[in-house]
Amino acid sequence: MTQAPAPPRATRRRHDREIVALAVPAFAALVAEPLFVMADSAIVGHLGTAQLAGLGVASALLTTAVSVFVFLAYATTAAVARRVGAGDLRSAIRQGMDGIWLALLLGAAVVAVVLPMAPGIVDVFGASPTAAPYATTYLRISALGIPAMLVVLAATGVLRGLQDTRTPLYVAVAGFVANAALNAGLVYGADLGIAGSAWGTVIAQCGMATVYLCVVVRGARRHGASLRPDAAGIRAGAQAGAPLLVRTLSLRAILMIATAVAARLGDADIAAHQIVLSLWSLLAFALDAIAIAGQAIIGRYLGAGDAQGARDACRRMVQWGIIAGIVLGLLVLVTRPLFLPLFTSDTAVRHIALPALVLVALAQPICGIVFVLDGVLMGAGDGPYLAWAMLLTLAVFAPVALLVPVLGGGLTALWAAMTLMMTVRMLTLWLRSRSGHWIVTGATR
């Protein structure tokens, strides 16, 4: 972020209104998404331990498979927002349709791989002999919904780029309600067991995708945008998403290494790590909402050729990120004695988790800056830099984390390494924002 005079109060207030209008519904939609898995777990859990274990393995695989393609939302948001800023709504929606077609192609490819290989995939991930059949059943059926899940990601990106985060909120809430009702009815009413849970999720996801498609198609017809697949547009979307895919895979590798290291420390440590990681992920949803607002707002400003507006919005969002991080950190510090008993009655696990929670709390302002600048650079279409920065972060984190079992320090040392990881991310993103190289105006980057 290059040095410039602070924007006037009226400008800051305008940015505040834009951030709140986009971030609050985005946060609610983000929180609604993990409720799908929670509802499935609550319903399937009453079938038995083996069924719940099978669901745990299969849902983890599905979540990972879908999260890898989150670039469908990020890249589409940036591309659509730029064209909105340039005043070309027809081209914006056309770009969004290309993203949706790409999602369908990728979804079909994933289904083609998962269906025949489901038993082998479940076995690789260590499902027990009693849980494996349930995991395979759930995975095979739920895989049929992956194209719909990816369409939801891409269509969400389209609407965010159009500066609309309310519609995704409404669809997410309706999808959660439908998923819970369908699961209960099919698992118990139709006596389909874990297969009923999988079919309920598939139907709910397909319903959500259908609603999104109706909204996007209506917009396309209103503005005269073609609905046909365009090879050049799909290829451009894939090229824009490739660096973000590298970024996402690098981040997933960091989280997997952290979990693997925690597992080597002992049962109490991995249990405490899971609790701390769950809280860390929840806090990330709150900060990611500001990042989503950043993607949409920055893309629009750059598309409109307003470089100074993009700088001012970036500065204001960083301030929001820092303030949100401080507030969240204080909440963690104050509530940690109450938070831990919700997850475990084991005093050893609580004792191990407490220092790690303190580190999580202290790192929240850093996390706030990271999430915001990540969103800003995504909105600017600066994917290649984000990919290289995350690879560098992985290269720094991996050896430090892997030395924890050797040098000692337990889970506290591991989460100190996680804090180091976020600090490295902050430095790389801050240096890029200061350079101004991300500021490229126009309808395309």
C-alpha positions as CSV (number, residue, x, y, z in Angstrom):
1,M,0.0,0.0,0.0
2,T,1.8,3.1,-1.2
3,Q,2.0,6.2,1.1
4,A,-0.8,8.7,0.5
5,P,-2.8,11.2,2.6
6,A,-5.5,9.6,4.7
7,P,-8.9,9.9,3.0
8,P,-11.5,12.3,4.3
9,R,-14.0,11.2,6.9
10,A,-16.8,11.0,4.4
11,T,-14.8,8.6,2.2
12,R,-14.0,6.4,5.2
13,R,-17.7,6.3,6.1
14,R,-18.6,5.3,2.6
15,H,-16.0,2.5,2.7
16,D,-17.4,1.4,6.1
17,R,-20.9,1.2,4.7
18,E,-19.7,-0.9,1.7
19,I,-17.6,-3.2,3.9
20,V,-20.5,-3.8,6.4
21,A,-23.0,-4.3,3.6
22,L,-20.9,-7.0,2.0
23,A,-19.1,-8.5,5.0
24,V,-22.0,-9.1,7.4
25,P,-24.1,-11.3,5.0
26,A,-20.9,-13.0,3.8
27,F,-20.0,-13.9,7.4
28,A,-23.5,-15.4,8.0
29,A,-23.3,-17.4,4.8
30,L,-19.8,-18.7,5.7
31,V,-21.0,-19.9,9.1
32,A,-24.0,-21.6,7.6
33,E,-21.8,-23.8,5.4
34,P,-20.2,-25.9,8.1
35,L,-23.6,-26.5,9.6
36,F,-24.2,-29.0,6.8
37,V,-21.6,-31.3,8.2
38,M,-22.8,-30.7,11.8
39,A,-26.4,-31.6,10.9
40,D,-25.3,-34.7,9.1
41,S,-23.1,-35.7,12.1
42,A,-26.0,-35.1,14.6
43,I,-28.4,-37.3,12.6
44,V,-26.0,-40.1,11.6
45,G,-24.5,-40.2,15.1
46,H,-27.6,-41.8,16.4
47,L,-27.2,-44.7,13.9
48,G,-24.1,-45.9,15.7
49,T,-20.4,-45.3,16.2
50,A,-19.3,-47.1,13.0
51,Q,-21.7,-45.0,10.9
52,L,-20.5,-41.8,12.5
53,A,-16.8,-42.8,11.9
54,G,-17.6,-43.5,8.3
55,L,-19.3,-40.2,7.9
56,G,-16.2,-38.5,9.5
57,V,-13.8,-40.0,7.0
58,A,-16.1,-39.4,4.0
59,S,-17.1,-35.8,4.9
60,A,-13.4,-34.9,5.5
61,L,-12.6,-36.2,2.0
62,L,-15.5,-34.3,0.4
63,T,-14.7,-31.1,2.2
64,T,-11.1,-31.3,1.1
65,A,-12.0,-32.0,-2.5
66,V,-14.4,-29.1,-2.7
67,S,-12.2,-26.6,-0.8
68,V,-9.4,-27.3,-3.2
69,F,-11.6,-25.6,-5.9
70,V,-12.5,-22.6,-3.8
71,F,-10.6,-20.6,-6.5
72,L,-13.9,-20.9,-8.5
73,A,-15.4,-18.4,-6.1
74,Y,-12.3,-16.2,-5.6
75,A,-11.3,-15.8,-9.3
76,T,-14.8,-15.3,-10.4
77,T,-15.5,-12.6,-7.8
78,A,-12.4,-10.6,-9.0
79,A,-13.1,-11.0,-12.7
80,V,-16.8,-10.1,-12.4
81,A,-16.2,-7.2,-10.0
82,R,-13.7,-5.6,-12.5
83,R,-16.3,-5.7,-15.2
84,V,-18.9,-4.3,-12.9
85,G,-16.6,-1.4,-12.1
86,A,-16.0,-0.8,-15.8
87,G,-19.8,-0.6,-16.3
88,D,-20.0,-3.7,-18.5
89,L,-22.6,-5.8,-16.8
90,R,-23.1,-8.0,-19.9
91,S,-19.5,-8.9,-19.9
92,A,-19.5,-9.4,-16.1
93,I,-22.3,-12.0,-16.3
94,R,-20.7,-13.6,-19.3
95,Q,-17.5,-14.0,-17.3
96,G,-19.5,-15.5,-14.5
97,M,-21.1,-18.0,-16.9
98,D,-17.6,-19.1,-18.0
99,G,-16.8,-19.8,-14.3
100,I,-19.9,-21.9,-13.9
101,W,-19.2,-23.9,-17.0
102,L,-15.6,-24.5,-15.6
103,A,-17.2,-25.6,-12.3
104,L,-19.3,-28.2,-14.1
105,L,-16.4,-29.6,-16.1
106,L,-14.2,-29.9,-13.0
107,G,-17.1,-31.4,-11.0
108,A,-17.7,-34.1,-13.7
109,A,-13.9,-34.9,-13.7
110,V,-13.9,-35.3,-9.9
111,V,-17.0,-37.6,-10.0
112,A,-15.3,-39.7,-12.7
113,V,-12.3,-40.2,-10.4
114,V,-14.1,-40.7,-7.0
115,L,-16.8,-43.1,-8.0
116,P,-14.6,-46.1,-9.0
117,M,-11.8,-45.3,-6.6
118,A,-13.9,-44.6,-3.4
119,P,-13.0,-47.8,-1.6
120,G,-9.3,-47.3,-2.2
121,I,-9.5,-43.6,-1.2
122,V,-11.3,-44.5,2.1
123,D,-8.7,-47.2,2.8
124,V,-5.8,-44.8,2.3
125,F,-7.3,-42.4,4.8
126,G,-7.3,-45.1,7.5
127,A,-10.9,-46.0,8.0
128,S,-11.4,-49.0,10.2
129,P,-12.8,-52.2,8.7
130,T,-16.2,-51.5,10.4
131,A,-16.4,-47.9,9.3
132,A,-15.0,-48.3,5.8
133,P,-18.2,-49.7,4.2
134,Y,-20.2,-46.7,5.6
135,A,-17.6,-44.3,4.4
136,T,-17.5,-45.7,0.9
137,T,-21.3,-45.6,0.7
138,Y,-21.5,-42.0,1.8
139,L,-18.6,-40.9,-0.4
140,R,-19.9,-42.5,-3.5
141,I,-23.4,-41.0,-3.2
142,S,-22.3,-37.6,-2.0
143,A,-19.7,-37.4,-4.8
144,L,-22.7,-37.1,-7.2
145,G,-23.3,-33.7,-5.6
146,I,-19.8,-32.4,-6.2
147,P,-20.7,-30.7,-9.6
148,A,-23.5,-28.9,-7.8
149,M,-21.2,-27.9,-4.9
150,L,-18.7,-26.4,-7.4
151,V,-21.5,-24.6,-9.3
152,V,-22.5,-23.1,-5.9
153,L,-18.9,-21.9,-5.4
154,A,-18.7,-20.3,-8.9
155,A,-22.2,-18.8,-8.7
156,T,-21.4,-17.4,-5.3
157,G,-18.4,-15.7,-6.9
158,V,-20.6,-14.2,-9.6
159,L,-23.0,-12.7,-7.1
160,R,-20.2,-11.4,-4.9
161,G,-18.6,-9.8,-7.9
162,L,-22.0,-8.1,-8.6
163,Q,-21.7,-6.8,-5.0
164,D,-24.5,-9.1,-3.8
165,T,-23.7,-11.1,-0.6
166,R,-27.3,-11.3,0.6
167,T,-28.5,-13.8,-2.0
168,P,-25.8,-16.3,-1.1
169,L,-26.8,-15.9,2.6
170,Y,-30.5,-16.7,1.8
171,V,-29.5,-19.7,-0.3
172,A,-27.1,-21.0,2.3
173,V,-29.7,-20.8,5.1
174,A,-32.4,-22.4,2.9
175,G,-29.9,-25.1,1.9
176,F,-29.1,-25.9,5.6
177,V,-32.8,-26.2,6.5
178,A,-33.5,-28.4,3.5
179,N,-30.5,-30.5,4.2
180,A,-31.4,-31.1,7.8
181,A,-35.0,-32.0,6.9
182,L,-34.1,-34.3,4.1
183,N,-31.5,-36.1,6.2
184,A,-33.9,-36.7,9.0
185,G,-36.6,-37.9,6.7
186,L,-34.4,-40.2,4.5
187,V,-32.3,-41.6,7.4
188,Y,-35.1,-42.4,9.8
189,G,-38.4,-41.9,7.9
190,A,-37.3,-43.8,4.8
191,D,-34.9,-46.0,6.9
192,L,-32.0,-45.5,4.4
193,G,-29.4,-45.1,7.1
194,I,-26.2,-43.4,6.1
195,A,-27.1,-43.5,2.5
196,G,-30.2,-41.4,3.3
197,S,-27.9,-38.7,4.8
198,A,-25.8,-38.7,1.6
199,W,-28.8,-38.5,-0.7
200,G,-30.2,-35.6,1.5
201,T,-27.0,-33.7,1.1
202,V,-26.9,-34.3,-2.7
203,I,-30.5,-33.1,-3.1
204,A,-29.9,-30.0,-1.0
205,Q,-26.8,-29.1,-2.9
206,C,-28.5,-29.6,-6.2
207,G,-31.4,-27.4,-5.1
208,M,-28.9,-24.7,-4.1
209,A,-27.2,-24.9,-7.4
210,T,-30.5,-24.7,-9.2
211,V,-31.5,-21.5,-7.4
212,Y,-28.1,-19.9,-8.2
213,L,-28.4,-20.9,-11.8
214,C,-31.9,-19.3,-12.0
215,V,-30.6,-16.1,-10.5
216,V,-27.6,-15.9,-12.9
217,V,-29.6,-17.0,-16.0
218,R,-32.2,-14.3,-15.2
219,G,-29.4,-11.7,-15.0
220,A,-27.9,-13.0,-18.3
221,R,-31.2,-12.6,-20.1
222,R,-31.8,-9.2,-18.7
223,H,-28.4,-7.9,-20.0
224,G,-28.2,-10.0,-23.2
225,A,-25.3,-12.2,-22.1
226,S,-24.8,-15.5,-23.8
227,L,-25.4,-18.7,-21.8
228,R,-23.3,-20.9,-24.1
229,P,-19.9,-22.2,-23.0
230,D,-17.1,-20.2,-24.4
231,A,-13.8,-22.2,-24.7
232,A,-11.6,-19.0,-24.5
233,G,-13.5,-17.7,-21.5
234,I,-13.3,-21.1,-19.7
235,R,-9.6,-21.4,-20.4
236,A,-9.1,-17.8,-19.1
237,G,-10.9,-18.7,-15.9
238,A,-8.8,-21.8,-15.4
239,Q,-5.6,-19.8,-16.0
240,A,-6.7,-17.2,-13.5
241,G,-7.6,-19.9,-11.0
242,A,-4.4,-22.0,-11.3
243,P,-2.3,-19.8,-9.1
244,L,-5.1,-19.6,-6.5
245,L,-5.2,-23.4,-6.6
246,V,-1.5,-23.5,-5.8
247,R,-2.1,-21.1,-2.9
248,T,-4.9,-23.2,-1.5
249,L,-3.0,-26.5,-1.8
250,S,0.0,-24.9,0.0
251,L,-2.3,-23.8,2.8
252,R,-3.9,-27.2,3.1
253,A,-0.4,-28.7,3.2
254,I,0.4,-26.4,6.2
255,L,-2.7,-27.5,8.1
256,M,-2.0,-31.2,7.3
257,I,1.6,-30.9,8.5
258,A,0.4,-29.2,11.7
259,T,-2.1,-32.0,12.4
260,A,0.5,-34.7,11.6
261,V,3.0,-33.1,14.0
262,A,0.3,-32.8,16.7
263,A,-0.6,-36.5,16.3
264,R,3.1,-37.4,16.9
265,L,3.1,-35.5,20.2
266,G,0.5,-37.9,21.7
267,D,-3.2,-38.5,22.1
268,A,-3.8,-35.6,24.5
269,D,-1.9,-33.2,22.2
270,I,-3.8,-34.1,19.1
271,A,-7.1,-33.8,21.0
272,A,-6.1,-30.4,22.2
273,H,-4.9,-29.4,18.7
274,Q,-8.2,-30.3,17.2
275,I,-10.0,-28.1,19.7
276,V,-7.6,-25.2,19.1
277,L,-7.8,-25.7,15.3
278,S,-11.6,-25.7,15.4
279,L,-11.6,-22.3,17.2
280,W,-9.0,-21.0,14.8
281,S,-11.1,-22.0,11.9
282,L,-14.2,-20.4,13.4
283,L,-12.3,-17.1,13.9
284,A,-11.1,-17.3,10.3
285,F,-14.7,-17.2,9.1
286,A,-15.2,-13.8,10.8
287,L,-12.1,-12.4,9.3
288,D,-12.7,-14.0,5.9
289,A,-15.9,-12.1,5.6
290,I,-13.9,-8.8,5.5
291,A,-11.7,-10.5,2.9
292,I,-14.7,-11.3,0.7
293,A,-15.8,-7.7,0.9
294,G,-12.3,-6.8,-0.1
295,Q,-12.4,-9.0,-3.2
296,A,-15.6,-7.4,-4.5
297,I,-14.8,-3.8,-3.6
298,I,-11.2,-3.8,-4.8
299,G,-12.1,-5.5,-8.1
300,R,-14.8,-2.9,-8.7
301,Y,-12.6,0.1,-8.0
302,L,-9.8,-1.2,-10.3
303,G,-12.3,-2.0,-13.0
304,A,-13.5,1.6,-12.8
305,G,-10.0,2.8,-13.1
306,D,-10.0,4.4,-9.6
307,A,-6.6,3.5,-8.3
308,Q,-6.8,5.9,-5.4
309,G,-10.2,4.6,-4.4
310,A,-8.7,1.1,-4.3
311,R,-5.8,2.3,-2.1
312,D,-8.2,4.1,0.3
313,A,-10.5,1.0,0.5
314,C,-7.4,-1.2,1.1
315,R,-6.2,1.0,3.9
316,R,-9.7,1.1,5.5
317,M,-10.2,-2.7,5.3
318,V,-6.8,-3.3,6.9
319,Q,-7.9,-1.1,9.8
320,W,-11.1,-3.1,10.0
321,G,-9.0,-6.3,10.0
322,I,-6.8,-5.1,12.9
323,I,-9.8,-4.0,15.0
324,A,-11.7,-7.2,14.3
325,G,-8.5,-9.2,15.3
326,I,-8.1,-7.3,18.5
327,V,-11.7,-7.9,19.5
328,L,-11.6,-11.6,18.6
329,G,-8.4,-12.0,20.5
330,L,-9.8,-10.5,23.6
331,L,-12.9,-12.7,23.3
332,V,-10.6,-15.8,23.2
333,L,-8.6,-14.7,26.2
334,V,-11.7,-13.9,28.3
335,T,-13.7,-17.0,27.3
336,R,-11.0,-19.7,27.1
337,P,-11.8,-21.1,30.6
338,L,-15.4,-21.5,29.5
339,F,-14.7,-22.6,26.0
340,L,-12.6,-25.7,26.8
341,P,-15.1,-27.5,29.0
342,L,-17.5,-27.5,26.0
343,F,-15.2,-29.9,24.2
344,T,-13.5,-32.0,26.9
345,S,-13.6,-32.9,30.5
346,D,-10.0,-34.2,30.4
347,T,-7.8,-31.9,32.5
348,A,-4.7,-33.0,30.7
349,V,-6.1,-31.9,27.3
350,R,-7.3,-28.6,28.8
351,H,-3.9,-28.0,30.3
352,I,-2.2,-28.5,26.9
353,A,-4.7,-26.4,25.0
354,L,-4.7,-23.3,27.3
355,P,-1.2,-21.9,26.2
356,A,-2.0,-22.6,22.6
357,L,-5.3,-20.7,22.9
358,V,-3.3,-17.7,24.3
359,L,-1.1,-17.8,21.2
360,V,-4.2,-17.9,19.0
361,A,-5.6,-14.9,20.8
362,L,-2.4,-12.9,20.5
363,A,-2.1,-13.7,16.8
364,Q,-5.6,-12.5,15.8
365,P,-4.6,-8.9,14.8
366,I,-2.0,-10.5,12.6
367,C,-4.6,-12.8,11.1
368,G,-6.9,-9.8,10.5
369,I,-4.2,-8.1,8.4
370,V,-3.5,-11.4,6.5
371,F,-7.1,-12.2,5.6
372,V,-7.8,-8.6,4.5
373,L,-4.7,-8.2,2.3
374,D,-5.3,-11.7,0.9
375,G,-8.7,-10.6,-0.1
376,V,-7.4,-7.3,-1.5
377,L,-4.8,-9.1,-3.7
378,M,-7.4,-11.6,-4.9
379,G,-9.7,-8.8,-5.8
380,A,-6.9,-7.3,-7.8
381,G,-6.3,-10.6,-9.6
382,D,-2.8,-10.8,-8.2
383,G,-3.0,-14.6,-8.0
384,P,0.6,-15.5,-9.1
385,Y,2.1,-13.4,-6.3
386,L,-0.3,-15.1,-3.8
387,A,0.8,-18.5,-5.0
388,W,4.6,-17.7,-4.7
389,A,4.0,-16.1,-1.3
390,M,2.2,-19.1,0.1
391,L,4.8,-21.5,-1.3
392,L,7.5,-19.4,0.6
393,T,5.3,-19.6,3.7
394,L,5.1,-23.3,3.4
395,A,8.9,-23.6,3.0
396,V,9.4,-21.6,6.2
397,F,6.7,-23.4,8.2
398,A,7.4,-27.0,7.3
399,P,10.9,-27.4,8.8
400,V,10.0,-25.4,11.9
401,A,6.9,-27.5,12.6
402,L,8.7,-30.8,11.9
403,L,11.4,-29.9,14.4
404,V,8.8,-29.5,17.2
405,P,8.8,-33.2,18.2
406,V,12.6,-33.2,18.2
407,L,13.3,-30.0,20.1
408,G,10.3,-30.2,22.4
409,G,7.8,-27.6,23.5
410,G,4.7,-29.7,22.7
411,L,1.6,-28.1,21.3
412,T,2.6,-24.7,22.5
413,A,5.6,-24.8,20.2
414,L,3.6,-26.1,17.3
415,W,1.1,-23.2,17.6
416,A,4.1,-20.8,17.9
417,A,5.1,-22.2,14.5
418,M,1.6,-21.5,13.3
419,T,1.9,-17.9,14.5
420,L,5.2,-17.7,12.7
421,M,3.5,-18.9,9.6
422,M,0.8,-16.2,9.8
423,T,3.6,-13.6,10.5
424,V,5.4,-14.6,7.3
425,R,2.2,-14.4,5.4
426,M,1.5,-10.9,6.8
427,L,5.0,-9.7,5.8
428,T,4.8,-11.0,2.2
429,L,1.3,-9.5,1.8
430,W,2.2,-6.2,3.4
431,L,5.3,-5.8,1.2
432,R,3.2,-6.4,-1.9
433,S,0.5,-4.0,-0.8
434,R,3.1,-1.3,-0.1
435,S,4.7,-1.8,-3.6
436,G,1.6,-0.9,-5.4
437,H,2.3,-3.5,-8.1
438,W,-1.1,-5.0,-7.5
439,I,-2.9,-1.9,-8.7
440,V,-3.7,-2.7,-12.3
441,T,-6.8,-0.8,-13.6
442,G,-9.2,-1.8,-16.3
443,A,-11.9,-4.3,-17.0
444,T,-9.3,-7.1,-17.3
445,R,-5.9,-7.6,-15.7
